Amino acid sequence: MSKTLKEITDQRNELKEFFENFVLNLEKTEIFSEIQKNLADEVFFVGCGSSYNLALTISNYFERVLKIRTRAIPAGEVAFQKVPDLKEEGLAFLFSRTGNTTEVLLANDVLRKRNYRTVGITIEEESRLAKESDLPLVFPIREEAIVMTKSFNMILLSLMFLADRIAGNSTERFSELVGYSSEFFDISWKVIEKIDLKEHDHFVFLGMSEFFGISLESALKCIEMSLTFSEAYSTLEYRHGPKALVKKGALVFMQKVSGMDEQEKRLKKELESFGATVLEVGEDGDIPVSNDWRSAFLRTVPAQILGYQKAISKGISPDNPPHLEKTVVL
């Protein structure tokens, strides 16, 4: 079994164990109280690639539940000081799976010099980010493949849970979603397996707010693993130009959002009239899951499976994507 496939399938059982052994204990840690104490009027979330998509998704959720202003910024823009009106002091979350991404480390230096408290999010305890950030948050996740899969979802679950605990919200919904995770994985696998992927050479992922970050990450998985033309947009933005590319062979994944049934139905009908195949992820969708924003940590799973299956159908090894490394060093 390839490393990538193993790490995708690990989630079927690991999510529950990770939730019970790590996430539920986050509130008891010193890092939890330090983040709570250092929350400011504006919080930065900084990363590259998948870690930027993760930062964007979490940024939206923090703003939603904590009622504070947040900004998700590509690490390179912070590292090379291209962010307008960068304030003095604040709190910043910096994301790097390996903890050694050049732009993230440079961004950490820039922010600390401006008196920001930096939270270093990584899975590598001996990494530079873990050692150089003010508040290292190292996740007990082992991931060896070049393409980021399970760690994205586990970190997302953890930080959304953390935001709700800081806000004093009930976290019971997370328990329910984690309990559904193995069934969701099985449904996702069966749905993707039924698609004749040789008939599709254009993948589109649509979602709003937190689910837009999920859509960006979904498109990236398919690009990295299968070298397939993939793109992501905020759901209704797809009408404003990009739909010109839709024809037979396009496979569209629509992340369903509460209160948008009529708009989603119209868009689906329109895209299908152009020849696209449209699959809905969400309540009453082709791949059913709650429309609660908290379900975001599950919603990249179909695209991870799709990227892997498409790679295999093209005779490509998802473990060895061309031109890519696990850590980007400038």
N, C-alpha and C positions, 0 to 999 in steps of 0.2 A: 504493500500500500504506500502511495506517495505521502510525503510529509504534509502536503497541502490538504489532501483528502482526509488524512488522519485528524488533522487539527479542525477541519470543518465538522467531521462526524463526532469528535470528542465532545462537542457542545451538547449533544443529545443527552448525555448523562452528567457531564461536568458542571453545567450551569447550576443544577440543584445543589450539588455538593459545595460549589464555590459560594453560592448564596448563603447556605446555612453555616459554613465554616468561616467565611470572611466578611461578607457584606453585612450580615446581621450583627457582627461585632464591631463594625466601624465606629459606631457611636461611643464605644468605650475607649477609643484610642486617643492619644494626645493630639494626633494630627487633626482629628475632628474638632476638638476644642480650639485648636490654633486657627483653623480655617474659619470657624464661627466667630472667633474674636477679631480676626483681621478682615472680615468682609467690609467692603467700602461701597460708596455710592456707585462706583463703576468698577467692574471686574473684567480683566482681560483673559482671553482663552487663546493660546498660541500653539500652532503646530504646523507640520508639513504633510502633504499627501493624505493618507488615511488618518493620520493624527490631526490634521487640520479639519477633516470632515467630522471627526470625533469632537474636536473643540467647538465647532459650529453647532453641532447637535446639542451638546451640553450647555453651551452658552444660551441658546434659546430656552432651554428648560430651567436654568437658573433664573433667568429673567422672568419667566412665567410664574414660578412658585415663590421666589424670594422678593419679587417686586423691586428689583434693583436693575440698574442699567448695565448691560454687558456688551462686550465687543469681541468677536472672533476675528483674529488677524493672522494671515500667513506669517510664519516665523521669519522669512526672509525680509519682510517689510519692517519688522521690528529690528532685526539684526543689523540692517543697513540704514536704519533711522529714516524710513520713508513714511512713517505714520504722522499725520498732521496733528498738532495740538496734543502731544504726548505729555500728560500731566506729571507732576512730581508726586510720588508716593501712591500707594494703592496695593491691590492684590492681583496677582497674575498666575494662572495655571499654564504650565508649559508641558506639552505632550511629546514624548519620543519613546516609542516602544523599546528601542535598544538603549536609549539614554545617551547616545553618542552622535546624534544628528547635528552637523555643523551649525546650521542656521538657528536651531533651538538653543544650542549652547551659547552662541553669540547673542541671541535675544535675551537669554538669562543674564548675561553680563550687562547688557544695556539697561535692562529694567532694574537690576540691583543697584546700579550706579545712580539711578533716579529714585532710589529709596522704596522700590516696590518689594513686597514680600513675595517670593516666588515659590509656587508649589510644583515640584518636579514629578510628573506622572510618568512612570516607566515600569518595566517588568524586570529590569536588570539592576540588582542591588549594588554591583560594583561599577556601575556606569558613572560617567562624569556628571550627568544630570542629577543622579542620586546624591553625589558628593558635593556638588556645587550649588544646588538650589537651597533656599532657606528651609523649606518644609518638604523633604522628599516623601513621596507616597509611592512605595514600591509594591506592585501587585504580585501575589504568588501564582503567577501564570507561566507555564513553560511553552514557548512557541518558537520553533526552529525554522519554519518555512519563510521564504522571502516575502510572500504575500501575507499581509495581516488579516486574520480572520477572527478566531475565537477571542483574542485579547481585545479587539474592538468592542465586541458585545459585552464582555465581562466588565471592562472598565466603564463603559456607558451605563450599565446596570448599577454599578457601585456608586457613581457620582450622581446619578439621578436619585437614587435612594438617599444619599447624603444630603442632597438639596431638600428633599421632603422632610427629613429628620430635623434639619436646621430650621425649617419653616414650621415645624410642629404638626405636620400633616400625618395622617394615617399612612402606613406603608403596607397595609394588608394587600393592596392591589398587586404589589410586586410579588408577594408570595403566591398569589393566584396565577400570575403570568408565568412565573418560574415553574409552577406545577404543571402548566400546559406546555412547557417548552419541548419536551420529548415528542408529544403528539404533533405539535406544530412542525417540528423537524420532519417527522414521518410524512405528514401531509405535503409539505413543501417538496420533499424528494419525489413523491409519487406524481405530483403535478408537473414538475420539470421533466421527469422521466417519460411522460406521455407526449411531450412536445418533440416533433421531428426537427431537431436543431439544425439539420443541414438545409432546411428551408428558410432559415432566418439568419440574416447577415447584418442586422441593424437592431440594436437594443436601446430602448428608451425607458428612463425611470422618472416618474413624476411624483412629487410630494410637496406638501406645504410645511413651513416652519420646521419643527424638529424632523419631520419626515422629508424635508428637502435635503437636510444633511445626510439622511439615510439614503436618499436617491443618489446623491453625489458619490457616496461610498459604494453603492451598488454598481453604478456605472464603472467606477474605478476597478472593482473586482473583476468585471468582465473584460476590461481592457488588459489588465495585468496578466490574468490567467489565460485568456483565449485569443488575445489580439483582435478582438471584434470591435467594430465601430459602435461605441456606446456613449450616450449623453444623458444628462439629467437637467431637469428644469422644475421650478415651482409649477404646480399642476396647471393652472390656467394660463401661465406664461407661454405654454407650448403652442397655444393658438396664435401667438403674436410673432410669426415668422418661421420658427423651426418646423412647423407641421408641413412646410413645403417639401420636406424630404421624405414624407411618409408615402410608402407604397407597399405592395405585397413583399413580404420578407421582413417587415418591421415587426418586432415583438415589443409591446409596450407594457410596463408594469406600473400600475397606478396605486399609490398608497392612499387608501381611503381615510377621510377625515370626517369627524362628526359634523353634522349640519350642512354637508356639501353633496348630499345624495343626488339632487337634481342636476347640479352642475357637472358632477362626475358622470352621470348617466348620459348627458348630452355630449360631453367630450368623447366618451367611449364610442357612442354611436357614430359620431363624426369621423373618428380615426378608423373605425372599422369600415366605413364607407369608402375610405381611401385604400383599403386592402390590408391594413394592419391587423395583427392579432393582439387583443388587449386582455390582460389578466389583472384582476383587482386583488389587492392584499388588504384585508380589513374585515369588518363585520359584514356578513352575507357575501363575502368575496370568494373568488376562486381558491384563495389561500386564506382561510378564516382566522382572524385574530381581533382582539378588542381594538376599537378606535382610540382608546385612551392613549395619550402621549407617552405614557410609561411603557407601552409595548414597543417602543423604538428599538430596544436592545434585542428584540427578536427579528426585526424586519429586514435585516441584511442577509439573513440565512438563505432565503430563496435565491438571491443573486450570487451568493457564494457557491451554492450548488449549481446554478446555471453556468457560472464562469468555468467551474471545473468540468461539467459535462460537455460544454461547448468546446473546451480545449481538447478533450478526449476525442470528440467527433471530428476534430480537425487534425488529429495526430500530433498535437502540441503537448509538451510536458509542462504542466502548471507549476512544477517545482523549479523550472529554469526559464523564467521569462527573460527575453532578450534585453540587454542594456540595463537591467535592474540589479540592485544590491540590497541587502537587508538594511544596511545603514548608509545613508548618503553623506559622504565626506567631501567637502569642497577643497 
